Amino acid sequence: MEIDIEKALERSDLQFIDVRSPHEYREASIPGSLNIPLFDDAEHSQLGLLYREKGEIAARRAALQIAAPKLPHLVEQISSACEGKIPLLYCQRGGLRSFSLYQILNLCGMPVFRLQKGYRGFRQYVVKRLDDYQLQSRLIVLHGLTGVGKTAVLKVLEKEGLPVIDLEDLAGHRGSVFGAVGLPEQRTQKEFDTLLLQELDRHRENPWIVVEGEGKRIGRVSLPPFLVETMDEGFKVLMTASLETRVRRIVDSYIPAEPSPELLNQLKEAVNALRRRLGNKKIDLLLAELERENFDRVAASMCADYYDRLYSDSRTECSRFDRQIDAEDINAAAGQIKSLLKKVEKTTTRPGTSQK
């Protein structure tokens, strides 16, 4: 039986099974899905080449030869993976890969669903939801210079069960020229959009949500326009801390006790990317400090010569702040924001349900 994505997401008795290649699955997938590929990456590439060179019939016959010996094992894998739930198969477009396994499972007497339009249909659903999203919650937006502790405060608030969306965590990027240093590969736009929609829906009954102020992009992912606009209209909190405190936090965030050569190379690449903006002399001095592992000096110089100026240049008249708090102590700053939220909640109308 076929099912569309909206009906599928309403059910709790289905287990999404992604039958695409591991590479396709890693690039983007439906949250909670398990990857049980009909073809591995090499086989998928081989069949694509055959399709382009010799046509659909030749590719189908080759696909049958590759898949046939695997089918008994795939059936067992799917049966074991579902743990009492009904498998819901999907491929890229709702085509032959999911259809073939769907038919085999049917022949074996297993209850099974197949997702209409496959992953592409899910992606279209996410894009449309974000395009049409009506955010009813008010945003409490944390601002401040690099290293002031915005992310750390978000973590404290989240740990205490308050409604928080950490946009940089969703993006897998810290949102600056050094944003990818020491982190796994940044998430794709597809992954970011999916995770963001999940978080928005999870908090949609809350009268307010705490976020960190961001621009239109975090690394290589773009924020939906409605979210950027809502942040601009939100309750803006300016966090402040001394340069000494900020430098310590920056170094603690980026530099482990024993930095690897790979991490040092990433730092050097990030510094070199600013050569046009800061000039050869400044960059060469920073690279020399990195070689000597004088990370405090590098962080202090980056604050004074780059981050603080960049932040100042990006502030506009409409970015006035509704409240300022001292963030020398992260837990105390989080406590101030909690107190602030109680006051904001009294003046905020409880939202209805966001548009689906």
C-alpha positions as CSV (number, residue, x, y, z in Angstrom):
1,M,0.0,0.0,0.0
2,E,1.2,3.5,-0.8
3,I,1.1,6.3,1.7
4,D,1.9,10.0,1.4
5,I,4.3,11.7,3.7
6,E,1.8,13.7,5.8
7,K,-0.2,10.6,6.7
8,A,3.0,8.7,7.3
9,L,4.3,11.2,9.8
10,E,1.0,11.1,11.7
11,R,1.5,7.4,12.5
12,S,3.6,5.9,15.2
13,D,3.5,2.3,14.0
14,L,5.7,2.8,10.9
15,Q,9.5,2.4,10.6
16,F,11.0,4.3,7.7
17,I,13.4,2.1,5.7
18,D,15.6,4.0,3.2
19,V,16.6,1.6,0.4
20,R,18.8,4.1,-1.4
21,S,22.6,3.8,-1.5
22,P,24.6,4.7,1.6
23,H,25.9,7.9,-0.1
24,E,22.4,9.1,-0.8
25,Y,21.4,8.3,2.8
26,R,24.3,10.2,4.3
27,E,23.6,13.3,2.1
28,A,20.0,13.6,3.5
29,S,17.4,11.3,4.8
30,I,14.0,11.2,6.7
31,P,14.6,11.5,10.4
32,G,14.4,8.2,12.2
33,S,14.9,6.2,9.0
34,L,17.2,3.1,8.8
35,N,19.4,2.6,5.7
36,I,19.0,-0.9,4.3
37,P,20.3,-0.3,0.7
38,L,19.2,-2.4,-2.2
39,F,22.5,-1.4,-3.9
40,D,25.7,-0.2,-2.4
41,D,27.5,3.0,-3.6
42,A,29.6,1.2,-6.3
43,E,26.6,-0.8,-7.6
44,H,24.4,2.3,-7.7
45,S,27.1,4.2,-9.6
46,Q,27.6,1.3,-12.0
47,L,23.9,1.0,-12.8
48,G,23.6,4.8,-13.3
49,L,26.5,4.6,-15.9
50,L,24.9,1.6,-17.6
51,Y,21.5,3.5,-17.8
52,R,23.2,6.5,-19.4
53,E,25.3,4.4,-21.9
54,K,22.9,1.5,-22.8
55,G,19.5,2.6,-21.7
56,E,16.8,1.6,-19.2
57,I,16.3,-2.0,-20.2
58,A,20.0,-2.9,-19.9
59,A,20.2,-1.2,-16.5
60,R,17.1,-3.0,-15.2
61,R,18.4,-6.4,-16.2
62,A,21.8,-5.6,-14.5
63,A,20.0,-4.4,-11.4
64,L,18.0,-7.7,-11.2
65,Q,21.2,-9.7,-11.5
66,I,22.8,-7.7,-8.7
67,A,19.8,-7.6,-6.4
68,A,18.4,-11.1,-6.8
69,P,21.0,-12.9,-4.6
70,K,20.5,-10.3,-1.8
71,L,16.8,-10.5,-1.5
72,P,16.4,-13.2,1.2
73,H,19.0,-11.3,3.4
74,L,17.3,-8.0,2.8
75,V,13.9,-9.4,3.8
76,E,15.5,-10.7,7.0
77,Q,17.2,-7.3,7.7
78,I,14.0,-5.4,7.2
79,S,12.0,-7.8,9.4
80,S,14.6,-7.6,12.2
81,A,15.0,-3.8,12.0
82,C,11.4,-2.9,12.4
83,E,10.9,-4.5,15.9
84,G,7.2,-4.9,15.7
85,K,6.6,-1.8,13.5
86,I,5.4,-1.9,9.9
87,P,8.2,-1.1,7.4
88,L,7.7,2.0,5.2
89,L,10.0,1.8,2.2
90,Y,11.3,4.7,0.3
91,C,13.9,5.4,-2.4
92,Q,14.7,8.7,-4.1
93,R,11.6,9.3,-6.1
94,G,9.2,6.4,-5.2
95,G,10.5,4.4,-8.1
96,L,11.7,0.8,-8.8
97,R,14.0,0.4,-5.9
98,S,11.3,0.8,-3.2
99,F,8.7,-0.8,-5.5
100,S,10.8,-4.0,-6.1
101,L,11.4,-4.6,-2.4
102,Y,7.8,-3.7,-1.6
103,Q,6.6,-6.4,-3.9
104,I,9.0,-9.0,-2.4
105,L,7.9,-8.2,1.1
106,N,4.3,-8.5,0.0
107,L,5.0,-11.9,-1.5
108,C,6.6,-12.9,1.8
109,G,3.3,-12.0,3.6
110,M,4.8,-9.0,5.5
111,P,2.7,-5.9,6.0
112,V,4.5,-3.1,4.3
113,F,4.0,0.5,3.1
114,R,5.7,2.4,0.3
115,L,6.2,6.1,0.4
116,Q,4.7,8.1,-2.5
117,K,7.3,10.2,-4.3
118,G,10.1,8.8,-2.0
119,Y,12.6,11.1,-0.4
120,R,12.0,13.8,-3.0
121,G,8.3,14.0,-1.8
122,F,9.5,14.4,1.7
123,R,11.9,17.2,0.7
124,Q,9.1,19.0,-1.1
125,Y,7.0,18.6,2.0
126,V,9.7,20.2,4.2
127,V,10.3,23.1,1.8
128,K,6.6,23.9,1.5
129,R,6.2,23.7,5.3
130,L,9.0,26.1,5.9
131,D,7.8,28.4,3.1
132,D,4.3,28.6,4.6
133,Y,5.4,28.4,8.3
134,Q,3.6,30.8,10.6
135,L,5.7,31.1,13.8
136,Q,3.4,32.0,16.6
137,S,6.1,31.9,19.4
138,R,7.9,35.1,20.2
139,L,11.7,34.8,19.9
140,I,14.1,35.8,22.7
141,V,17.2,36.6,20.7
142,L,20.7,36.5,22.3
143,H,23.2,38.9,20.9
144,G,26.8,39.8,21.8
145,L,30.4,39.7,20.7
146,T,32.2,36.5,19.8
147,G,33.1,34.5,22.9
148,V,30.5,36.2,25.2
149,G,28.9,32.9,25.9
150,K,25.6,32.9,23.9
151,T,25.8,29.2,23.0
152,A,26.9,28.2,26.5
153,V,23.8,30.0,27.9
154,L,21.6,28.3,25.4
155,K,23.0,24.9,26.6
156,V,22.2,25.8,30.2
157,L,18.7,26.8,29.4
158,E,18.1,23.8,27.3
159,K,19.4,21.4,30.0
160,E,16.8,23.0,32.4
161,G,14.0,22.1,29.9
162,L,13.4,25.6,28.5
163,P,12.4,26.0,24.9
164,V,15.7,26.6,23.0
165,I,16.6,26.2,19.3
166,D,20.4,26.1,18.8
167,L,20.6,27.1,15.1
168,E,24.4,26.7,15.0
169,D,24.1,23.1,16.3
170,L,21.5,22.3,13.7
171,A,23.8,23.7,11.0
172,G,26.9,22.0,12.3
173,H,28.7,25.3,12.1
174,R,29.6,28.1,14.5
175,G,28.7,30.8,12.1
176,S,32.0,32.5,11.3
177,V,35.2,32.1,9.3
178,F,36.3,29.7,12.0
179,G,32.9,28.1,12.3
180,A,33.8,24.7,10.9
181,V,37.1,24.3,12.8
182,G,37.3,21.1,14.8
183,L,33.8,20.1,13.8
184,P,32.6,17.2,11.5
185,E,31.5,18.1,8.0
186,Q,28.8,20.8,8.0
187,R,25.2,19.6,7.5
188,T,23.6,20.1,4.1
189,Q,20.8,22.5,3.5
190,K,18.4,19.6,3.3
191,E,19.5,18.2,6.6
192,F,19.3,21.7,8.2
193,D,15.8,22.4,6.9
194,T,14.6,19.0,8.2
195,L,16.1,19.5,11.7
196,L,14.8,23.1,11.9
197,L,11.3,22.1,11.0
198,Q,11.4,19.3,13.7
199,E,12.5,21.8,16.3
200,L,10.0,24.5,15.3
201,D,7.2,21.9,15.5
202,R,8.5,20.6,18.8
203,H,8.2,24.0,20.4
204,R,5.2,25.3,18.6
205,E,3.0,25.4,21.7
206,N,5.5,27.6,23.6
207,P,4.8,31.3,23.9
208,W,8.5,32.0,23.4
209,I,11.7,30.3,22.2
210,V,15.3,31.3,22.9
211,V,17.7,31.5,20.0
212,E,21.0,33.1,19.2
213,G,21.0,36.0,16.8
214,E,22.1,35.0,13.4
215,G,22.3,36.5,9.9
216,K,20.7,35.0,6.8
217,R,23.3,32.2,6.6
218,I,25.2,30.0,9.0
219,G,28.2,28.6,7.1
220,R,26.8,27.4,3.8
221,V,23.2,26.9,4.9
222,S,20.5,29.6,4.6
223,L,17.9,30.4,7.2
224,P,14.3,30.7,6.0
225,P,13.2,34.3,5.5
226,F,10.4,34.1,8.0
227,L,12.9,33.1,10.8
228,V,15.2,35.9,9.9
229,E,12.3,38.4,10.0
230,T,11.0,37.0,13.3
231,M,14.5,37.3,14.9
232,D,14.6,40.9,13.8
233,E,11.3,41.5,15.5
234,G,12.1,39.5,18.6
235,F,13.0,40.5,22.1
236,K,16.7,41.3,21.8
237,V,19.1,40.6,24.7
238,L,22.7,41.9,24.6
239,M,25.1,39.8,26.5
240,T,28.4,41.4,27.6
241,A,31.7,40.1,29.1
242,S,35.3,41.3,29.3
243,L,37.8,40.6,26.6
244,E,39.8,38.4,29.0
245,T,36.7,36.2,29.6
246,R,35.8,36.1,25.9
247,V,39.3,35.1,24.9
248,R,39.3,32.3,27.5
249,R,35.9,31.0,26.2
250,I,37.0,31.1,22.6
251,V,40.2,29.1,23.3
252,D,38.3,26.6,25.5
253,S,35.7,26.1,22.7
254,Y,38.1,25.6,19.9
255,I,41.4,24.2,21.4
256,P,41.6,20.9,23.2
257,A,44.4,20.2,25.7
258,E,46.5,18.6,22.9
259,P,45.6,20.2,19.6
260,S,46.2,17.9,16.6
261,P,48.2,18.9,13.5
262,E,44.9,18.7,11.6
263,L,43.2,21.2,13.9
264,L,46.2,23.6,13.6
265,N,46.0,23.3,9.8
266,Q,42.3,24.2,9.9
267,L,43.1,27.2,12.1
268,K,45.8,28.4,9.7
269,E,43.5,28.0,6.7
270,A,40.8,30.0,8.5
271,V,43.3,32.8,9.3
272,N,44.6,32.8,5.7
273,A,41.1,33.3,4.4
274,L,41.2,36.7,6.1
275,R,44.4,37.9,4.3
276,R,42.6,40.3,2.0
277,R,40.6,41.8,4.9
278,L,43.4,42.1,7.5
279,G,46.5,42.4,5.3
280,N,49.6,40.3,4.8
281,K,51.5,41.7,7.9
282,K,48.7,40.9,10.4
283,I,48.0,37.5,8.9
284,D,51.7,36.5,9.0
285,L,51.9,37.6,12.6
286,L,48.9,35.5,13.5
287,L,50.2,32.4,11.7
288,A,53.5,32.8,13.6
289,E,51.6,32.9,16.9
290,L,49.7,29.7,15.8
291,E,53.0,28.0,15.1
292,R,54.0,28.8,18.7
293,E,50.6,27.8,20.0
294,N,49.9,31.2,21.5
295,F,46.2,30.7,21.1
296,D,45.2,33.4,23.7
297,R,47.1,36.0,21.6
298,V,45.5,34.8,18.4
299,A,42.0,34.9,19.9
300,A,42.5,38.4,21.4
301,S,43.8,39.7,18.1
302,M,40.9,38.2,16.2
303,C,38.5,39.8,18.6
304,A,40.0,43.3,18.3
305,D,40.8,43.3,14.6
306,Y,38.1,41.2,13.1
307,Y,35.1,39.9,15.1
308,D,34.3,43.0,17.1
309,R,34.6,45.3,14.1
310,L,32.5,42.9,12.0
311,Y,29.8,42.8,14.8
312,S,29.8,46.6,15.0
313,D,29.5,47.0,11.3
314,S,26.6,44.5,11.1
315,R,24.5,46.4,13.8
316,T,21.8,48.7,12.4
317,E,19.5,51.2,14.0
318,C,16.7,48.6,14.0
319,S,18.9,46.3,16.1
320,R,18.5,48.1,19.3
321,F,18.5,45.9,22.4
322,D,15.6,45.4,24.8
323,R,17.8,44.2,27.7
324,Q,21.5,44.0,28.5
325,I,22.9,41.4,30.9
326,D,26.4,40.7,32.3
327,A,27.6,37.3,31.1
328,E,30.9,37.0,33.1
329,D,29.3,34.0,34.8
330,I,27.3,31.7,32.4
331,N,25.0,30.3,35.1
332,A,24.2,33.7,36.5
333,A,23.5,35.0,32.9
334,A,21.2,32.0,32.3
335,G,19.4,32.8,35.6
336,Q,18.9,36.4,34.5
337,I,17.4,35.2,31.2
338,K,15.1,32.8,33.0
339,S,13.8,35.7,35.2
340,L,13.4,37.8,32.1
341,L,11.4,35.0,30.4
342,K,8.9,35.0,33.2
343,K,8.3,38.7,32.7
344,V,8.0,38.3,28.9
345,E,5.6,35.4,29.3
346,K,3.2,37.5,31.2
347,T,3.0,40.0,28.3
348,T,2.9,37.3,25.6
349,T,-0.3,35.8,24.2
350,R,-0.1,32.0,24.2
351,P,0.2,30.9,20.6
352,G,-2.1,28.8,18.6
353,T,-1.0,25.9,16.5
354,S,1.5,26.8,13.7
355,Q,0.3,26.1,10.2
356,K,1.0,22.7,8.9
